[in-house]
């Protein structure tokens, strides 16, 4: 049994692990029964939501019903955590802390599904962050168990395991933070190449057409640099895709002379959103990673003290 300063470290480590386990929640909200009846998904994803829109958008998708059920499961899982989570000897409480890992994994997966419509405009490395969320979510299962149990039971092996896992998460988050800062400088070239290529394929490829329509609707933009870009890829009589207009009069098409057409190009809007959110994501990743180092220090101090007591017995 540790005593004195190490007893304080023991409970600090336990408290740190509770905060770490519970604070990794990410929320996703999906609309109610209308989403099923109308096949409409209304999404609000805090991590990547501002990347493409400042407010929740409506996207028609065949995955609405499945994602609705997942979103409802998220909310019930998050709010099931209550005060009995503070009891480390309660198996159900440990299970509820592990729900955080499920939320982390699920949100990462849902982000990949929801934003798959933008995959034609960005390189594959852009989706590294949600994939990293899934990996970290798996590790959170083990961290929340070994951290709490190791601190309370003063188990040297569990505390060492907790330290190693936390260091691994630290490395992953630090890597994500650095990647977030580094990718800011590559966004412009990436978007210019991908938008140019896909713009020419709008009429030929249904998947690319859908991606452009979603982006122009969500970002309220038109074309790569301006609406006139569509005149160079086969659109005639000053017409542009219907997704370029905020609203279209009955029995009419969206054209350059319409008062409802979005005049801003999509490249600058998408680039600005990606760069700003990459910087935020990078800063948060590095900040959280540095805070987790404190948990590693607590764990190492406690493990060393426990080992010394074993050696003196």
LUMGU-474437 format. One line per 8 residues: their letters; for each residue y, x, z of N, C-alpha, C. Coordinates in Angstrom, 3 decimals. Each point is the difference from the previous one (the first is absolute). Layout:
N
A) Y,X,Z,Y,X,Z,Y,X,Z ~ ...
***
This chain:
313
XXXXXXXX) -1.196,0.856,0.000,1.196,-0.856,0.000,1.238,0.886,0.000 ~ 0.842,-0.148,-1.059,1.221,0.793,-0.062,0.998,-0.546,1.002 ~ 0.921,0.852,0.399,0.982,-0.421,0.995,1.335,0.640,-0.322 ~ 1.018,-0.431,0.745,1.319,0.589,-0.156,0.593,-0.285,-1.363 ~ 0.525,1.076,-0.630,0.649,-0.152,-1.298,-0.942,-0.486,-1.076 ~ -1.279,0.441,0.058,-0.953,-0.422,-1.019,-0.323,-1.490,0.099 ~ 0.086,-0.573,1.193,-0.201,-1.448,0.135,1.100,-0.747,-0.749 ~ 1.208,0.538,0.082,1.123,-0.596,-0.736,-0.236,0.115,-1.503
XXXXXXXX) -0.458,1.179,-0.441,-0.286,0.208,-1.412,-1.089,-0.953,-0.471 ~ -0.985,-0.223,0.867,-1.109,-0.900,-0.333,0.513,-1.388,-0.360 ~ 0.870,-0.551,0.844,0.491,-1.350,-0.258,1.052,-0.023,-1.108 ~ 0.726,1.099,-0.156,0.919,0.094,-1.132,-0.775,-0.014,-1.316 ~ -1.131,0.707,-0.019,-0.833,0.021,-1.194,-0.558,-1.390,-0.288 ~ -0.438,-0.693,1.054,-0.524,-1.355,-0.185,1.086,-0.925,-0.547 ~ 1.216,0.089,0.577,1.109,-0.827,-0.459,0.380,0.350,-1.434 ~ 0.031,1.301,-0.299,0.333,0.441,-1.351,-0.980,-0.583,-1.011
XXXXXXXX) -1.281,0.017,0.360,-1.009,-0.504,-0.925,0.140,-1.499,-0.222 ~ 0.359,-0.737,1.054,0.223,-1.439,-0.164,1.149,-0.259,-0.970 ~ 1.109,0.736,0.215,1.163,-0.183,-0.873,-0.348,0.377,-1.426 ~ -0.711,1.119,-0.143,-0.373,0.476,-1.332,-0.897,-1.002,-0.708 ~ -0.960,-0.545,0.738,-0.951,-0.925,-0.622,0.665,-1.305,-0.389 ~ 0.850,-0.532,0.878,0.582,-1.316,-0.237,1.154,0.066,-0.980 ~ 0.741,1.118,-0.030,1.223,0.061,-0.790,-0.250,0.277,-1.461 ~ -1.235,0.130,-0.434,-0.274,0.260,-1.401,-0.075,-1.277,-0.817
XXXXXXXX) 0.348,-1.156,0.592,-0.098,-1.268,-0.717,0.955,-0.029,-1.174 ~ -0.475,-0.599,-1.092,0.846,-0.323,-1.136,-0.263,-1.458,-0.304 ~ 1.060,-0.771,-0.290,-0.199,-1.419,-0.199,0.065,-0.392,-1.456 ~ -0.744,-1.043,-0.343,0.132,-0.595,-1.322,-0.034,-1.505,0.183 ~ 0.955,-0.693,-0.592,0.051,-1.442,0.156,-0.224,-0.645,-1.354 ~ -0.776,-1.052,-0.010,-0.302,-0.710,-1.223,0.310,-1.461,0.242 ~ 0.531,-0.682,-1.020,0.412,-1.381,0.172,-1.184,-0.894,0.317 ~ 0.293,-1.244,0.323,-1.017,-0.927,0.476,-0.841,-0.616,-1.092
XXXXXXXX) -0.323,-1.306,0.179,-0.940,-0.662,-0.894,0.497,-0.018,-1.436 ~ 1.331,0.067,-0.187,0.537,-0.007,-1.358,-0.502,1.178,-0.806 ~ -0.271,1.116,0.702,-0.482,1.181,-0.713,-1.348,-0.263,-0.640 ~ -0.820,-0.824,0.659,-1.314,-0.309,-0.555,0.126,-1.057,-1.093 ~ 0.770,-1.063,0.282,0.095,-1.108,-0.936,0.678,0.417,-1.300 ~ 1.055,0.795,0.093,0.767,0.389,-1.177,-0.373,1.370,-0.531 ~ -0.979,0.644,0.629,-0.427,1.341,-0.416,1.170,0.974,0.027 ~ 0.799,-0.103,1.057,1.186,0.846,0.135,-0.117,0.808,1.266
XXXXXXXX) 0.287,1.266,-0.099,-0.001,0.885,1.168,1.426,0.394,0.312 ~ 0.460,-0.297,1.227,1.327,0.458,0.433,-0.234,1.138,0.967 ~ 0.457,1.174,-0.344,-0.348,1.164,0.794,1.222,0.603,0.663 ~ -0.240,0.644,1.115,1.034,0.762,0.694,-0.691,1.156,0.679 ~ -0.023,1.174,-0.652,-0.718,1.159,0.503,1.011,0.994,0.541 ~ 0.109,0.163,1.351,1.043,0.832,0.572,-0.011,1.435,-0.497 ~ -1.183,0.576,-0.287,-0.037,1.413,-0.351,0.536,0.247,-1.393 ~ -0.420,-0.822,-0.974,0.388,0.224,-1.373,0.847,-1.133,-0.566
XXXXXXXX) 0.208,-1.065,0.788,0.752,-1.133,-0.508,1.352,0.374,-0.570 ~ 0.833,0.794,0.730,1.313,0.348,-0.519,-0.077,0.887,-1.231 ~ -1.188,0.505,-0.345,-0.137,0.900,-1.131,0.360,-0.699,-1.296 ~ -0.332,-1.280,-0.086,0.229,-0.719,-1.230,0.940,-1.187,0.164 ~ 0.285,-0.404,1.223,0.826,-1.176,0.200,0.531,-0.022,1.414 ~ 1.228,-0.492,0.148,0.596,-0.066,1.333,-0.459,-1.217,0.769 ~ -0.667,-0.931,-0.671,-0.455,-1.214,0.670,-1.360,-0.394,-0.554 ~ -0.744,-0.880,0.713,-1.313,-0.418,-0.487,0.099,-0.635,-1.373
XXXXXXXX) -0.961,0.305,-0.852,-0.024,-0.535,-1.349,-1.225,-0.880,-0.199 ~ 0.083,-0.815,-1.019,-1.131,-0.859,-0.331,-0.672,0.566,-1.234 ~ -1.278,0.262,0.087,-0.749,0.556,-1.118,-1.216,-0.873,-0.250 ~ -0.174,-0.456,-1.198,-1.155,-0.831,-0.316,-1.186,0.914,-0.274 ~ -1.057,-0.196,0.755,-1.159,0.884,-0.107,-1.264,-0.730,0.379 ~ -1.093,0.349,-0.636,-1.285,-0.612,0.302,-0.570,0.437,1.322 ~ 0.614,1.012,0.632,-0.499,0.505,1.282,0.692,-0.662,1.180 ~ 0.828,-1.024,-0.251,0.800,-0.584,1.075,-0.844,-0.532,1.141
XXXXXXXX) -1.056,-0.738,-0.320,-0.799,-0.623,1.060,-0.667,1.046,0.877 ~ -0.584,1.036,-0.617,-0.679,1.034,0.792,0.979,0.733,0.893 ~ 1.168,0.348,-0.536,0.980,0.737,0.791,0.602,-0.880,1.093 ~ 0.065,-1.313,-0.243,0.487,-0.903,1.039,-0.905,0.062,1.216 ~ -1.315,-0.062,-0.216,-0.931,0.053,1.120,0.093,1.335,0.721 ~ 0.163,1.091,-0.752,0.133,1.318,0.631,1.267,0.045,0.846 ~ 1.105,-0.528,-0.549,1.254,-0.002,0.746,-0.102,-0.788,1.289 ~ -0.695,-1.145,-0.048,-0.178,-0.788,1.219,-0.839,0.758,1.017
XXXXXXXX) -0.979,0.744,-0.473,-0.831,0.795,0.911,0.818,1.090,0.658 ~ 0.955,0.607,-0.759,0.869,1.031,0.570,0.770,-0.555,1.192 ~ 0.627,-1.168,-0.235,0.860,-0.538,1.051,-0.796,-0.338,1.247 ~ -1.174,-0.597,-0.165,-0.796,-0.344,1.176,-0.483,1.247,0.704 ~ -0.300,1.065,-0.747,-0.479,1.239,0.618,1.101,0.666,0.793 ~ 1.214,0.021,-0.590,1.105,0.681,0.670,0.368,-0.706,1.295 ~ 0.097,-1.325,-0.070,0.488,-0.718,1.170,-1.073,-0.259,1.039 ~ -1.274,0.332,-0.298,-1.040,-0.135,1.011,0.127,1.060,1.075
XXXXXXXX) 0.670,1.125,-0.329,0.145,1.060,0.991,0.919,-0.491,1.110 ~ -0.451,0.058,1.274,0.822,-0.447,1.106,-0.123,0.970,1.154 ~ 0.385,-0.448,1.172,0.090,0.923,1.121,-1.329,0.583,0.416 ~ -1.128,-0.699,-0.265,-1.259,0.558,0.454,-0.390,1.228,-0.813 ~ 0.785,0.337,-1.031,-0.225,1.251,-0.724,0.205,1.191,0.914 ~ 0.768,-0.182,1.069,0.284,1.101,0.912,-1.198,0.361,0.860 ~ -1.056,-0.787,-0.029,-1.177,0.272,0.825,-0.998,0.826,-0.792 ~ -0.136,1.281,0.248,-0.858,0.851,-0.811,-1.475,-0.287,0.171
XXXXXXXX) -0.392,-0.650,1.076,-1.417,-0.252,0.219,-0.466,-1.278,-0.665 ~ 0.924,-0.734,-0.599,-0.334,-1.262,-0.638,-0.385,0.260,-1.450 ~ -1.251,-0.285,-0.361,-0.468,0.293,-1.347,0.779,-0.805,-1.022 ~ 0.298,-1.272,0.345,0.733,-0.843,-0.932,1.389,0.568,-0.250 ~ 0.629,0.570,1.033,1.327,0.580,-0.170,-0.047,1.184,-0.942 ~ -1.013,0.847,0.134,-0.115,1.135,-0.904,-0.218,-0.501,-1.427 ~ -0.755,-1.096,-0.126,-0.236,-0.566,-1.326,1.314,-0.471,-0.610 ~ 0.862,-0.601,0.823,1.263,-0.492,-0.530,0.911,1.142,-0.413
XXXXXXXX) -0.049,1.115,0.734,0.787,1.142,-0.437,-0.515,0.501,-1.342 ~ -1.328,-0.083,-0.191,-0.570,0.441,-1.261,0.406,-0.910,-1.154 ~ 0.413,-1.258,0.321,0.485,-0.894,-1.043,1.158,0.645,-0.743 ~ 0.785,0.844,0.695,1.105,0.688,-0.656,-0.496,0.794,-1.187 ~ -1.148,0.666,0.162,-0.571,0.736,-1.117,-0.337,-0.916,-1.158 ~ -0.535,-1.206,0.323,-0.320,-0.968,-1.047,1.269,-0.417,-0.740 ~ 1.066,-0.268,0.759,1.269,-0.396,-0.617,0.514,1.103,-0.910 ~ -0.059,1.247,0.490,0.473,1.142,-0.775,-0.769,0.110,-1.316
XXXXXXXX) -1.338,-0.094,0.089,-0.843,0.101,-1.192,0.286,-1.158,-0.955 ~ 0.073,-1.216,0.554,0.175,-1.185,-0.835,1.349,-0.013,-0.694 ~ 1.054,0.367,0.735,1.330,0.003,-0.605,0.069,1.025,-1.123 ~ -0.603,1.178,0.228,-0.035,0.994,-1.067,-0.686,-0.541,-1.242 ~ -1.118,-0.724,0.202,-0.707,-0.582,-1.130,0.799,-1.087,-0.693 ~ 0.664,-0.853,0.791,0.784,-1.089,-0.587,1.192,0.543,-0.781 ~ 0.631,1.064,0.508,1.124,0.605,-0.716,-0.461,0.495,-1.368 ~ -1.172,0.617,-0.040,-0.533,0.469,-1.279,-0.216,-1.165,-0.959
XXXXXXXX) -0.492,-1.137,0.530,-0.255,-1.161,-0.849,1.305,-0.638,-0.463 ~ 0.916,-0.221,0.942,1.244,-0.703,-0.309,0.846,0.775,-0.997 ~ 0.062,1.323,0.150,0.855,0.808,-0.859,-0.745,0.644,-1.156 ~ -1.211,-0.464,-0.258,-0.727,0.529,-1.148,0.703,-0.353,-1.308 ~ 0.845,-1.027,0.018,0.744,-0.369,-1.193,1.002,1.041,-0.438 ~ 0.353,0.935,0.882,0.954,1.056,-0.333,-0.695,1.304,-0.376 ~ -1.309,-0.009,-0.066,-0.735,1.240,-0.261,0.273,0.555,-1.390 ~ 0.471,-0.832,-0.925,0.298,0.479,-1.347,1.282,0.820,-0.065
XXXXXXXX) 0.816,-0.063,1.046,1.287,0.694,-0.023,0.034,1.256,0.856 ~ -1.012,0.224,0.789,-0.009,1.153,0.903,-1.322,0.746,-0.143 ~ 0.020,1.278,0.376,-1.216,0.803,-0.039,-0.905,-0.361,1.172 ~ -1.228,0.459,-0.073,-0.995,-0.368,1.008,0.367,0.498,1.391 ~ 0.733,1.133,0.086,0.333,0.541,1.316,0.946,-0.913,0.772 ~ 0.646,-0.921,-0.705,0.935,-0.898,0.666,-0.707,-0.882,1.026 ~ -1.276,-0.294,-0.238,-0.753,-0.876,0.889,-0.744,0.776,1.078 ~ 0.372,1.271,0.179,-0.665,0.804,1.031,0.296,-0.528,1.401
XXXXXXXX) 1.213,-0.533,0.223,0.387,-0.460,1.340,-0.884,-1.143,0.510 ~ -0.206,-1.090,-0.771,-0.902,-1.045,0.512,-1.432,0.477,0.151 ~ -0.450,0.913,-0.855,-1.339,0.560,0.173,-0.081,0.793,1.294 ~ 1.086,0.713,0.310,0.041,0.757,1.248,-0.025,-0.937,1.200 ~ 0.650,-1.175,-0.126,-0.041,-0.989,1.071,-1.431,-0.419,0.301 ~ -0.798,-0.174,-1.047,-1.393,-0.409,0.188,-0.777,1.080,0.735 ~ 0.210,1.259,-0.395,-0.697,1.112,0.653,0.401,0.098,1.467 ~ 1.308,-0.080,0.266,0.485,0.088,1.378,-0.515,-1.178,0.817
XXXXXXXX) -0.086,-1.181,-0.612,-0.523,-1.163,0.715,-1.421,0.205,0.479 ~ -0.820,0.655,-0.820,-1.375,0.297,0.412,-0.004,0.933,1.204 ~ 0.868,0.999,-0.037,0.036,0.976,1.093,0.536,-0.627,1.287 ~ 0.889,-1.000,-0.125,0.566,-0.648,1.188,-1.094,-0.640,0.850 ~ -1.054,-0.505,-0.639,-1.126,-0.541,0.761,-0.479,1.017,1.028 ~ -0.277,1.197,-0.478,-0.549,1.029,0.871,1.034,0.497,1.001 ~ 1.243,0.148,-0.453,1.040,0.526,0.886,0.241,-0.932,1.176 ~ 0.097,-1.310,-0.260,0.273,-0.949,1.079,-1.135,-0.045,1.019
XXXXXXXX) -1.212,0.259,-0.450,-1.141,-0.006,0.923,-0.064,1.293,0.812 ~ -0.021,1.120,-0.690,-0.142,1.277,0.690,1.217,0.329,0.861 ~ 1.196,-0.398,-0.444,1.195,0.297,0.784,0.017,-0.713,1.335 ~ -0.197,-1.314,-0.013,0.035,-0.775,1.246,-1.186,0.322,0.909 ~ -1.189,-0.025,-0.566,-1.196,0.251,0.823,-0.017,1.425,0.531 ~ 0.391,0.940,-0.832,-0.001,1.388,0.444,0.969,0.255,1.126 ~ 1.189,-0.629,-0.065,1.001,0.209,1.044,-0.420,-0.652,1.309 ~ -0.505,-1.233,-0.062,-0.352,-0.718,1.221,-1.260,0.572,0.648
XXXXXXXX) -1.005,0.312,-0.814,-1.257,0.522,0.537,0.029,1.514,0.214 ~ 1.090,0.621,-0.432,0.141,1.452,0.128,-1.177,0.712,-0.659 ~ -0.304,-0.453,-1.210,-1.103,0.564,-0.771,0.546,1.078,-0.927 ~ -0.442,1.240,0.232,0.523,1.141,-0.753,-0.274,-0.144,-1.499 ~ -1.201,-0.400,-0.369,-0.369,-0.110,-1.414,0.828,-1.068,-0.719 ~ 0.202,-1.143,0.671,0.783,-1.069,-0.618,1.446,0.424,-0.206 ~ 0.554,0.703,0.966,1.394,0.429,-0.112,0.154,1.026,-1.114 ~ -0.962,0.920,-0.111,0.047,0.974,-1.086,-0.116,-0.704,-1.353
XXXXXXXX) -0.898,-0.995,-0.067,-0.140,-0.771,-1.238,1.294,-0.717,-0.337 ~ 0.629,-0.581,1.020,1.289,-0.664,-0.194,1.035,0.974,-0.550 ~ 0.045,1.215,0.548,0.967,1.002,-0.449,-0.217,0.363,-1.463 ~ -1.267,0.193,-0.362,-0.309,0.372,-1.382,0.385,-1.120,-0.967 ~ -0.341,-1.247,0.362,0.330,-1.130,-0.861,1.506,-0.183,-0.120 ~ 0.698,0.173,1.109,1.451,-0.153,-0.032,0.645,1.095,-0.840 ~ -0.552,1.202,0.076,0.499,1.088,-0.848,-0.241,-0.308,-1.475 ~ -1.138,-0.622,-0.291,-0.291,-0.372,-1.381,0.998,-1.037,-0.499
XXXXXXXX) 0.269,-1.008,0.837,0.992,-1.008,-0.375,1.378,0.639,-0.147 ~ 0.311,0.941,0.894,1.268,0.730,-0.089,0.123,0.689,-1.355 ~ -1.067,0.659,-0.430,0.032,0.703,-1.283,0.171,-0.977,-1.162 ~ -0.700,-1.136,0.068,0.110,-0.993,-1.066,1.407,-0.577,-0.082 ~ 0.576,-0.346,1.143,1.344,-0.580,0.008,1.051,1.026,-0.389 ~ -0.186,1.234,0.442,0.936,1.050,-0.394,-0.070,0.227,-1.505 ~ -1.229,-0.014,-0.530,-0.156,0.143,-1.444,0.636,-1.146,-0.762 ~ -0.154,-1.217,0.529,0.613,-1.162,-0.644,1.518,0.094,0.048
XXXXXXXX) 0.533,0.474,1.131,1.442,0.145,0.122,0.555,1.016,-0.979 ~ -0.664,1.141,-0.101,0.449,1.039,-0.933,-0.117,-0.490,-1.440 ~ -1.104,-0.698,-0.302,-0.178,-0.546,-1.344,1.090,-1.008,-0.327 ~ 0.387,-0.808,0.997,1.056,-0.981,-0.214,1.314,0.641,-0.389 ~ 0.340,1.118,0.637,1.234,0.703,-0.345,-0.118,0.687,-1.359 ~ -1.150,0.606,-0.269,-0.167,0.753,-1.240,0.007,-0.895,-1.228 ~ -0.547,-1.196,0.119,-0.128,-0.841,-1.185,1.334,-0.603,-0.423 ~ 1.028,0.116,0.834,1.310,-0.527,-0.385,0.522,0.688,-1.253
XXXXXXXX) -0.251,1.314,-0.116,0.509,0.738,-1.146,-0.769,-0.246,-1.285 ~ -1.174,-0.601,0.080,-0.825,-0.225,-1.180,0.053,-1.439,-0.492 ~ 0.684,-0.852,0.729,-0.002,-1.423,-0.337,0.664,-0.260,-1.344 ~ 1.150,0.641,-0.265,0.754,-0.275,-1.226,-0.818,0.312,-1.249 ~ -0.595,1.193,-0.047,-0.802,0.374,-1.171,-1.215,-0.905,-0.158 ~ -0.634,-0.318,1.127,-1.174,-0.860,-0.052,0.352,-1.370,-0.573 ~ 1.066,-0.608,0.516,0.371,-1.337,-0.445,0.464,-0.002,-1.448 ~ 0.755,1.020,-0.394,0.492,0.052,-1.383,-1.159,0.037,-0.991
XXXXXXXX) -0.984,0.823,0.277,-1.149,0.109,-0.903,-0.829,-1.281,-0.019 ~ -0.281,-0.532,1.192,-0.879,-1.171,0.066,0.690,-1.261,-0.536 ~ 1.276,-0.173,0.306,0.706,-1.187,-0.480,0.163,0.036,-1.514 ~ 0.292,1.183,-0.553,0.121,0.130,-1.454,-1.303,-0.364,-0.694 ~ -1.089,0.531,0.517,-1.308,-0.252,-0.618,-0.386,-1.473,0.078 ~ 0.183,-0.585,1.160,-0.429,-1.393,0.181,0.922,-0.990,-0.698 ~ 1.279,0.357,-0.164,0.940,-0.894,-0.679,-0.464,-0.266,-1.430 ~ -0.491,1.034,-0.667,-0.455,-0.140,-1.388,-1.296,-0.811,-0.107
XXXXXXXX) -0.725,-0.082,1.087,-1.287,-0.700,-0.029,0.094,-1.421,0.555 ~ 1.211,-0.477,0.232,0.181,-1.308,0.636,-0.698,-1.112,-0.782 ~ 0.171,-0.025,-1.310,-0.580,-1.073,-0.810,-1.481,0.222,-0.282 ~ -0.477,1.229,0.173,-1.373,0.331,-0.379,-0.982,-0.078,1.156 ~ 0.466,0.237,1.207,-0.887,0.098,1.159,0.350,-1.088,1.024 ~ -0.864,-0.986,0.198,0.296,-1.086,0.954,0.209,0.498,1.429 ~ -0.732,1.032,0.403,0.141,0.522,1.357,1.370,0.621,0.204 ~ 0.463,0.758,-0.989,1.333,0.604,0.081,1.071,-1.079,-0.061
XXXXXXXX) -0.218,-1.027,-0.823,0.972,-1.098,-0.076,0.157,-0.673,1.368 ~ -1.119,-0.221,0.662,0.050,-0.629,1.325,0.745,0.892,0.992 ~ -0.243,1.313,-0.054,0.668,0.926,0.918,1.509,-0.008,-0.210 ~ 0.424,0.015,-1.261,1.432,-0.040,-0.284,0.622,-1.316,0.473 ~ -0.691,-1.097,-0.230,0.543,-1.301,0.411,0.148,-0.079,1.518 ~ -0.995,0.516,0.726,0.087,-0.005,1.462,1.159,0.868,0.465 ~ 0.130,1.197,-0.568,1.060,0.910,0.426,1.378,-0.574,-0.318 ~ 0.183,-0.532,-1.211,1.311,-0.534,-0.373,0.360,-1.222,0.838
XXXXXXXX) -0.998,-0.779,0.358,0.264,-1.159,0.859,0.333,0.443,1.418 ~ -0.791,0.927,0.541,0.191,0.437,1.387,1.303,0.765,0.191 ~ 0.290,0.915,-0.920,1.180,0.857,0.148,1.243,-0.592,-0.639 ~ -0.147,-1.127,-0.688,1.111,-0.647,-0.705,0.677,1.000,-0.935 ~ -0.817,0.568,-0.874,0.483,0.985,-0.960,-0.544,-0.360,-1.373 ~ 0.399,0.785,-1.010,-0.449,-0.279,-1.359,0.001,1.290,-0.807 ~ -1.139,0.325,-0.580,-0.104,1.214,-0.791,-0.051,1.242,0.866 ~ -0.061,1.148,-0.684,-0.056,1.260,0.738,1.378,0.391,0.517
XXXXXXXX) 0.985,0.061,-0.917,1.374,0.334,0.389,0.924,-1.212,-0.061 ~ -0.270,-0.916,-0.928,0.780,-1.228,-0.144,-0.793,-0.967,-0.874 ~ 0.429,-1.257,-0.093,-0.762,-0.984,-0.785,-0.153,0.363,-1.470 ~ 0.935,0.789,-0.552,-0.067,0.358,-1.419,-1.224,0.842,-0.336 ~ -0.654,0.573,0.999,-1.202,0.801,-0.262,-1.079,-0.817,-0.700 ~ -0.030,-1.297,0.251,-1.045,-0.834,-0.595,0.188,-0.180,-1.499 ~ 1.219,0.203,-0.508,0.244,-0.137,-1.436,-0.656,1.131,-0.781 ~ -0.303,1.104,0.672,-0.584,1.168,-0.675,-1.526,-0.028,0.005
XXXXXXXX) -0.587,-1.007,0.601,-1.471,-0.039,0.091,-0.580,-1.289,-0.583 ~ 0.751,-0.621,-0.925,-0.573,-1.140,-0.715,0.607,-1.351,0.289 ~ 0.863,-0.130,1.001,0.628,-1.294,0.281,1.159,-0.216,-0.979 ~ 0.080,-1.195,-0.554,1.004,-0.294,-1.021,0.908,-1.142,0.439 ~ 1.053,-0.170,-0.785,0.969,-1.081,0.238,0.571,0.061,1.412 ~ 0.207,1.242,0.486,0.607,0.211,1.329,-0.837,-0.575,1.139 ~ -1.271,-0.248,-0.240,-0.842,-0.542,1.067,-0.564,1.122,0.867 ~ -0.290,-0.348,1.230,-0.622,0.916,0.963,-1.091,-0.792,0.733
XXXXXXXX) -0.892,0.668,0.720,-1.028,-0.742,0.750,0.613,-1.025,0.948 ~ -0.685,-1.105,0.177,0.508,-1.060,0.875,0.194,0.476,1.433 ~ -0.755,1.019,0.407,0.133,0.510,1.371,1.325,0.701,0.231 ~ 0.770,0.238,-1.083,1.313,0.637,0.143,1.057,-0.978,0.502 ~ -0.266,-1.277,-0.115,0.998,-1.004,0.371,-0.292,-0.590,1.374 ~ 1.071,-0.255,0.736,-0.133,-0.644,1.311,-0.531,-1.419,-0.157 ~ 0.453,-0.681,-1.039,-0.505,-1.327,-0.337,0.183,-0.209,-1.497 ~ -0.876,-0.809,-0.579,0.016,-0.214,-1.445,0.220,-1.483,-0.272
XXXXXXXX) 1.036,-0.349,-0.792,0.223,-1.414,-0.330,-1.204,-0.583,-0.736 ~ -0.164,-1.301,0.114,-1.133,-0.670,-0.639,0.028,0.216,-1.511 ~ -1.187,0.206,-0.589,-0.178,0.188,-1.435,0.881,1.127,-0.533 ~ 0.048,1.068,0.744,0.807,1.145,-0.414,-0.720,1.279,0.391 ~ 0.486,1.137,-0.504,-0.559,1.304,0.343,1.089,0.854,0.627 ~ -0.434,0.994,0.743,0.949,0.915,0.625,0.535,0.955,-1.067 ~ 1.314,0.136,-0.094,0.583,0.928,-0.974,1.140,0.775,0.632 ~ 0.467,1.002,-0.743,1.017,0.913,0.529,1.313,-0.699,0.305
XXXXXXXX) 0.281,-1.095,-0.667,1.273,-0.696,0.186,-0.043,-1.034,1.118 ~ -1.144,-0.181,0.596,-0.132,-0.999,1.056,0.721,0.460,1.266 ~ 0.619,-0.945,0.676,0.680,0.330,1.259,-1.007,0.233,1.121 ~ -1.253,-0.348,-0.250,-1.029,0.131,1.029,-0.784,1.302,-0.108 ~ 0.256,0.802,-1.034,-0.773,1.219,-0.190,0.413,1.060,1.028 ~ -0.968,0.741,0.509,0.286,1.104,0.922,0.505,1.192,-0.800 ~ 1.166,0.488,0.340,0.633,1.061,-0.794,-0.408,1.407,0.426 ~ -0.558,0.161,1.180,-0.365,1.335,0.486,-1.358,0.429,-0.544
XXXXXXXX) -0.121,1.307,-0.261,-1.277,0.552,-0.414,-0.940,0.168,1.183 ~ -1.295,0.057,-0.290,-0.996,0.067,1.076,-0.200,1.411,0.536 ~ 0.259,1.017,-0.822,-0.319,1.361,0.426,0.807,0.414,1.220 ~ 1.315,-0.215,-0.035,0.849,0.427,1.111,-0.323,-0.779,1.273 ~ -0.280,-1.283,-0.140,-0.328,-0.804,1.181,-1.317,0.441,0.620 ~ -1.004,0.205,-0.842,-1.300,0.417,0.507,0.066,1.407,0.572 ~ 0.731,0.890,-0.676,0.127,1.378,0.484,0.708,0.047,1.343 ~ 1.093,-0.742,0.135,0.748,-0.014,1.257,-0.854,-0.532,1.143
XXXXXXXX) -0.736,-1.070,-0.259,-0.841,-0.583,1.048,-1.099,0.959,0.419 ~ -0.641,0.647,-0.968,-1.089,0.924,0.313,0.512,1.203,0.771 ~ 1.120,0.587,-0.431,0.536,1.188,0.665,0.426,-0.309,1.429 ~ 0.689,-1.114,0.190,0.444,-0.357,1.351,-1.177,-0.235,0.932 ~ -0.985,-0.711,-0.468,-1.144,-0.298,0.851,-0.916,1.194,0.183 ~ -0.029,0.900,-0.986,-0.774,1.230,0.164,0.603,0.849,1.111 ~ 1.336,0.048,0.072,0.658,0.766,1.047,-0.254,-0.624,1.370 ~ 0.062,-1.323,0.078,-0.263,-0.681,1.269,-1.449,0.208,0.422
XXXXXXXX) -0.916,-0.183,-0.951,-1.418,0.171,0.299,-0.295,1.423,0.447 ~ 0.628,0.976,-0.673,-0.203,1.390,0.381,0.537,0.299,1.379 ~ 1.202,-0.494,0.303,0.585,0.243,1.314,-0.806,-0.622,1.121 ~ -0.456,-1.224,-0.219,-0.812,-0.666,1.025,-1.325,0.723,0.189 ~ -0.609,0.419,-1.104,-1.274,0.705,0.090,0.108,1.286,0.795 ~ 1.029,0.787,-0.287,0.193,1.261,0.718,0.362,-0.264,1.454 ~ 0.868,-1.002,0.238,0.403,-0.317,1.371,-1.162,-0.435,0.870 ~ -0.823,-0.909,-0.520,-1.161,-0.466,0.764,-0.989,1.133,0.219
XXXXXXXX) -0.154,0.850,-1.009,-0.930,1.126,0.129,0.435,0.950,1.113 ~ 1.291,0.254,0.096,0.493,0.893,1.055,-0.203,-0.616,1.383 ~ 0.213,-1.312,0.105,-0.220,-0.670,1.283,-1.469,0.095,0.412 ~ -0.888,-0.072,-0.973,-1.421,0.063,0.319,-0.406,1.370,0.537 ~ 0.790,1.011,-0.315,-0.289,1.319,0.560,0.061,-0.031,1.526 ~ 0.874,-0.865,0.535,0.084,-0.131,1.458,-1.340,-0.477,0.552 ~ -0.615,-0.956,-0.694,-1.309,-0.474,0.431,-1.049,1.093,-0.032 ~ 0.066,0.867,-0.993,-0.948,1.113,-0.083,0.198,0.953,1.171
XXXXXXXX) 1.265,0.268,0.349,0.293,0.891,1.133,-0.539,-0.598,1.296 ~ 0.245,-1.309,0.216,-0.531,-0.671,1.191,-1.519,0.132,0.056 ~ -0.648,-0.272,-1.129,-1.459,0.025,-0.042,-0.546,1.395,0.281 ~ 0.625,1.008,-0.579,-0.476,1.375,0.209,0.170,0.430,1.459 ~ 1.127,-0.363,0.602,0.229,0.350,1.409,-1.033,-0.676,0.900 ~ -0.254,-1.283,-0.264,-0.963,-0.729,0.822,-1.414,0.545,-0.199 ~ -0.369,0.282,-1.246,-1.335,0.539,-0.277,-0.196,1.356,0.672 ~ 1.036,0.817,-0.021,-0.098,1.320,0.640,-0.173,-0.141,1.501
XXXXXXXX) 0.737,-0.935,0.610,-0.108,-0.203,1.440,-1.392,-0.504,0.383 ~ -0.535,-0.952,-0.785,-1.336,-0.533,0.283,-1.051,1.092,-0.136 ~ 0.146,0.822,-1.010,-0.980,1.066,-0.210,0.020,1.000,1.156 ~ 1.185,0.309,0.495,0.100,0.924,1.136,-0.694,-0.573,1.227 ~ 0.160,-1.314,0.226,-0.654,-0.614,1.154,-1.518,0.064,-0.131 ~ -0.497,-0.231,-1.228,-1.441,0.111,-0.215,-0.499,1.418,0.276 ~ 0.792,0.987,-0.386,-0.417,1.390,0.172,0.003,0.426,1.462 ~ 0.884,-0.621,0.806,0.087,0.380,1.416,-1.028,-0.712,0.862
X) -0.602,-1.063,-0.540,-0.990,-0.754,0.785,-1.326,0.761,0.043
***
